[in-house]
Amino acid sequence: MRMRDLTSGKAVRPDGGRTALFAIALLTMVSFFNYMDRMVLAVVLEPMKHELGLSDGELGLLSGVAFAVVYATMGIPLGRLADRTSRTRLLAACLGFWSVMTFATGLARNFAQLFLARVGVGIGEAGCAPAAHSLIGDYFPAHRRALGISLFQAGGIAGVSIGLMVAGTIAHSYGWRAALMVAGLASLPLLILLLMLPEPAHQSAGKRDNAESLWASLAALLRRRAFLHLNLGLGISSFGIYGIGQWQTTFLVRSMELDLRVAGFWSGLSHGTGGIIGVVCIGALTSYLMRRDSRWELWIPTIGYSASAPVFAAAFLATDWRLCVAMLTAGVGLSLSTSGVALSALQSFAEPWRRGTAVAIALFTSAMIGLGLGPYTIGLLSDLLHPVQGEESLRYALLISCASLGWAGWHFLLASRSAMKDRL
């Protein structure tokens, strides 16, 4: 399959050319704002709580369930749409909607309005990953796909890290509402560039494949044990990653007694330093190792997630904030560096015309288990532990959540045992 180069009009192969480079650069920027708008709420939970009189459980609902339920349920139909229509236009529409709803979150005056605004962010962001991953799968060959997805994920990690730092500074100086409004407006210029991006043909897609029903696609994918365990691993790891990510800034404020600006800076820096360097380097390493044994795309997540559990636990047991930040950086590096590899592995067990659906299934699992239950469960545990642990209740709630990362590593190992049989 060939596609047209953006500037010259000449046909280029999917493993090179200016179109592919432009595409991955643009999609990485989309990922930046996708994750920034998703996670910016984490920085402003504490001032939001005090202004609106919210409990930790309600904050967990806002950062978790309100976003996750619609993100999960809308992801599958939008992923299906990405398999059948223009992915670039779908991505542009989704970006515009989630940006407007992030801005609207800053206008909310009570819990109900905040909840509805977060629901809107979830609807818009649900279409991002299926469309973007499917595009990357058509722009890059199989052995370079892990690097392409890792670069896309690196953009998201940068969005979290820079977003946390910038939002913390804005919230400290101008209030939490201003931080959300700025985050919502910042991504809108990308709409024009997305509409300029050429739409590559789905590799190997035919009329019979495009006519396949949703249920037939779901059944075909979920019958593959490697795909099933890969999804479970992604979902369970998301419980820990999103739960820790949403609450770590609040933890630094409460338990380490940092002010909001400093806590937001160090939370962002820990994500940026540990995540971006790790995800790009591990993505490149996996592309090399897969030439020797394709199961490395599952062994790498097994190692990374399993090793991150005790490192995060050490961070939450630390009493010095510098040691805590150092351990958080290492934990983020171990866990997030393998996330791009794990996500790219989905396409090894899905036909080209099912890629959007395959990514949407993974997002459904990750959203329901991770985004939905992770932040909420940690908030609920913190409330339940508060009568005994007082202001340190959040520390022990986060400590308990670390076990999910080791559990996730076990599922990636199980996926590797069926990989040779299920790989396409």
LINWODA-V63092 format. One record per residue. N is the residue number from 1. RES is the residue in three letters. SS is DSSP state (A for helix, B for strand, O for the rest). PSI is psi in whole degrees, 0 to 359 (none if undefined). Layout:
N:RES:SS:PSI, N:RES:SS:PSI
This chain:
1:MET:O:138, 2:ARG:B:160, 3:MET:B:170, 4:ARG:B:135, 5:ASP:O:143, 6:LEU:O:319, 7:THR:O:325, 8:SER:O:338, 9:GLY:O:357, 10:LYS:O:152, 11:ALA:B:136, 12:VAL:B:153, 13:ARG:B:158, 14:PRO:O:357, 15:ASP:O:15, 16:GLY:O:183, 17:GLY:O:161, 18:ARG:A:330, 19:THR:A:314, 20:ALA:A:320, 21:LEU:A:317, 22:PHE:A:318, 23:ALA:A:312, 24:ILE:A:327, 25:ALA:A:315, 26:LEU:A:315, 27:LEU:A:328, 28:THR:A:322, 29:MET:A:322, 30:VAL:A:316, 31:SER:A:322, 32:PHE:A:308, 33:PHE:A:332, 34:ASN:A:311, 35:TYR:A:327, 36:MET:A:313, 37:ASP:A:331, 38:ARG:A:318, 39:MET:A:353, 40:VAL:A:333, 41:LEU:A:331, 42:ALA:A:328, 43:VAL:A:329, 44:VAL:A:13, 45:LEU:A:316, 46:GLU:A:309, 47:PRO:A:327, 48:MET:A:318, 49:LYS:A:314, 50:HIS:A:322, 51:GLU:A:319, 52:LEU:A:359, 53:GLY:O:44, 54:LEU:O:155, 55:SER:O:168, 56:ASP:A:325, 57:GLY:A:318, 58:GLU:A:322, 59:LEU:A:322, 60:GLY:A:323, 61:LEU:A:318, 62:LEU:A:316, 63:SER:A:346, 64:GLY:A:276, 65:VAL:A:315, 66:ALA:A:321, 67:PHE:A:315, 68:ALA:A:320, 69:VAL:A:311, 70:VAL:A:326, 71:TYR:A:319, 72:ALA:A:311, 73:THR:A:325, 74:MET:A:339, 75:GLY:A:320, 76:ILE:A:310, 77:PRO:A:324, 78:LEU:A:326, 79:GLY:A:320, 80:ARG:A:320, 81:LEU:A:324, 82:ALA:A:332, 83:ASP:A:347, 84:ARG:A:340, 85:THR:O:189, 86:SER:O:117, 87:ARG:A:328, 88:THR:A:319, 89:ARG:A:321, 90:LEU:A:316, 91:LEU:A:320, 92:ALA:A:317, 93:ALA:A:318, 94:CYS:A:318, 95:LEU:A:316, 96:GLY:A:319, 97:PHE:A:314, 98:TRP:A:331, 99:SER:A:316, 100:VAL:A:320, 101:MET:A:330, 102:THR:A:318, 103:PHE:A:317, 104:ALA:A:332, 105:THR:A:324, 106:GLY:O:347, 107:LEU:O:351, 108:ALA:O:145, 109:ARG:O:354, 110:ASN:O:177, 111:PHE:A:318, 112:ALA:A:316, 113:GLN:A:321, 114:LEU:A:317, 115:PHE:A:313, 116:LEU:A:321, 117:ALA:A:319, 118:ARG:A:327, 119:VAL:A:317, 120:GLY:A:319, 121:VAL:A:319, 122:GLY:A:319, 123:ILE:A:312, 124:GLY:A:316, 125:GLU:A:344, 126:ALA:O:333, 127:GLY:O:354, 128:CYS:A:300, 129:ALA:A:315, 130:PRO:A:315, 131:ALA:A:315, 132:ALA:A:315, 133:HIS:A:321, 134:SER:A:319, 135:LEU:A:315, 136:ILE:A:322, 137:GLY:A:332, 138:ASP:A:340, 139:TYR:A:337, 140:PHE:O:145, 141:PRO:O:168, 142:ALA:A:318, 143:HIS:A:345, 144:ARG:A:1, 145:ARG:A:322, 146:ALA:A:321, 147:LEU:A:318, 148:GLY:A:313, 149:ILE:A:324, 150:SER:A:320, 151:LEU:A:319, 152:PHE:A:315, 153:GLN:A:326, 154:ALA:A:323, 155:GLY:A:319, 156:GLY:A:318, 157:ILE:A:320, 158:ALA:A:322, 159:GLY:A:319, 160:VAL:A:312, 161:SER:A:308, 162:ILE:A:323, 163:GLY:A:317, 164:LEU:A:318, 165:MET:A:312, 166:VAL:A:316, 167:ALA:A:321, 168:GLY:A:319, 169:THR:A:315, 170:ILE:A:315, 171:ALA:A:322, 172:HIS:A:322, 173:SER:A:323, 174:TYR:A:355, 175:GLY:O:160, 176:TRP:A:331, 177:ARG:A:318, 178:ALA:A:321, 179:ALA:A:317, 180:LEU:A:321, 181:MET:A:316, 182:VAL:A:317, 183:ALA:A:321, 184:GLY:A:323, 185:LEU:A:334, 186:ALA:A:331, 187:SER:O:351, 188:LEU:O:327, 189:PRO:O:339, 190:LEU:A:344, 191:LEU:A:317, 192:ILE:A:316, 193:LEU:A:323, 194:LEU:A:322, 195:LEU:A:344, 196:MET:A:345, 197:LEU:O:126, 198:PRO:O:146, 199:GLU:O:109, 200:PRO:O:152, 201:ALA:O:146, 202:HIS:O:126, 203:GLN:O:131, 204:SER:O:15, 205:ALA:O:140, 206:GLY:O:175, 207:LYS:A:318, 208:ARG:A:324, 209:ASP:A:319, 210:ASN:A:340, 211:ALA:O:354, 212:GLU:O:138, 213:SER:O:160, 214:LEU:A:316, 215:TRP:A:326, 216:ALA:A:320, 217:SER:A:314, 218:LEU:A:315, 219:ALA:A:318, 220:ALA:A:319, 221:LEU:A:316, 222:LEU:A:347, 223:ARG:O:341, 224:ARG:O:115, 225:ARG:A:323, 226:ALA:A:316, 227:PHE:A:320, 228:LEU:A:311, 229:HIS:A:327, 230:LEU:A:317, 231:ASN:A:319, 232:LEU:A:319, 233:GLY:A:317, 234:LEU:A:319, 235:GLY:A:312, 236:ILE:A:322, 237:SER:A:326, 238:SER:A:329, 239:PHE:A:311, 240:GLY:A:315, 241:ILE:A:310, 242:TYR:A:323, 243:GLY:A:311, 244:ILE:A:317, 245:GLY:A:320, 246:GLN:A:332, 247:TRP:A:351, 248:GLN:A:326, 249:THR:A:316, 250:THR:A:322, 251:PHE:A:317, 252:LEU:A:327, 253:VAL:A:312, 254:ARG:A:306, 255:SER:O:329, 256:MET:O:356, 257:GLU:O:38, 258:LEU:O:152, 259:ASP:O:168, 260:LEU:A:319, 261:ARG:A:314, 262:VAL:A:318, 263:ALA:A:318, 264:GLY:A:321, 265:PHE:A:310, 266:TRP:A:328, 267:SER:A:314, 268:GLY:A:318, 269:LEU:A:323, 270:SER:A:321, 271:HIS:A:316, 272:GLY:A:311, 273:THR:A:309, 274:GLY:A:319, 275:GLY:A:309, 276:ILE:A:311, 277:ILE:A:316, 278:GLY:A:315, 279:VAL:A:323, 280:VAL:A:315, 281:CYS:A:317, 282:ILE:A:325, 283:GLY:A:317, 284:ALA:A:318, 285:LEU:A:318, 286:THR:A:320, 287:SER:A:323, 288:TYR:A:313, 289:LEU:A:330, 290:MET:O:341, 291:ARG:O:337, 292:ARG:O:317, 293:ASP:O:118, 294:SER:O:344, 295:ARG:O:352, 296:TRP:A:334, 297:GLU:A:348, 298:LEU:A:329, 299:TRP:A:323, 300:ILE:A:312, 301:PRO:A:326, 302:THR:A:312, 303:ILE:A:313, 304:GLY:A:311, 305:TYR:A:320, 306:SER:A:319, 307:ALA:A:334, 308:SER:A:335, 309:ALA:A:306, 310:PRO:A:333, 311:VAL:A:315, 312:PHE:A:320, 313:ALA:A:319, 314:ALA:A:324, 315:ALA:A:317, 316:PHE:A:347, 317:LEU:A:347, 318:ALA:O:147, 319:THR:O:343, 320:ASP:O:131, 321:TRP:A:331, 322:ARG:A:316, 323:LEU:A:321, 324:CYS:A:312, 325:VAL:A:321, 326:ALA:A:317, 327:MET:A:323, 328:LEU:A:319, 329:THR:A:315, 330:ALA:A:319, 331:GLY:A:317, 332:VAL:A:317, 333:GLY:A:317, 334:LEU:A:320, 335:SER:A:307, 336:LEU:A:334, 337:SER:O:337, 338:THR:O:354, 339:SER:A:320, 340:GLY:A:322, 341:VAL:A:314, 342:ALA:A:318, 343:LEU:A:322, 344:SER:A:331, 345:ALA:A:336, 346:LEU:A:322, 347:GLN:A:347, 348:SER:A:344, 349:PHE:A:19, 350:ALA:O:137, 351:GLU:O:157, 352:PRO:A:322, 353:TRP:A:356, 354:ARG:A:7, 355:ARG:A:314, 356:GLY:A:319, 357:THR:A:319, 358:ALA:A:315, 359:VAL:A:322, 360:ALA:A:323, 361:ILE:A:316, 362:ALA:A:320, 363:LEU:A:324, 364:PHE:A:312, 365:THR:A:314, 366:SER:A:321, 367:ALA:A:315, 368:MET:A:314, 369:ILE:A:316, 370:GLY:A:292, 371:LEU:A:321, 372:GLY:A:308, 373:LEU:O:329, 374:GLY:A:293, 375:PRO:A:321, 376:TYR:A:316, 377:THR:A:319, 378:ILE:A:318, 379:GLY:A:318, 380:LEU:A:316, 381:LEU:A:320, 382:SER:A:317, 383:ASP:A:318, 384:LEU:A:326, 385:LEU:A:348, 386:HIS:A:319, 387:PRO:A:332, 388:VAL:A:315, 389:GLN:A:349, 390:GLY:A:224, 391:GLU:A:348, 392:GLU:A:5, 393:SER:A:325, 394:LEU:A:324, 395:ARG:A:314, 396:TYR:A:331, 397:ALA:A:318, 398:LEU:A:323, 399:LEU:A:317, 400:ILE:A:323, 401:SER:A:340, 402:CYS:O:333, 403:ALA:A:333, 404:SER:A:331, 405:LEU:A:321, 406:GLY:A:322, 407:TRP:A:318, 408:ALA:A:318, 409:GLY:A:324, 410:TRP:A:321, 411:HIS:A:324, 412:PHE:A:324, 413:LEU:A:317, 414:LEU:A:322, 415:ALA:A:322, 416:SER:A:333, 417:ARG:A:337, 418:SER:A:3, 419:ALA:A:318, 420:MET:A:325, 421:LYS:A:323, 422:ASP:A:346, 423:ARG:O:141, 424:LEU:O:none
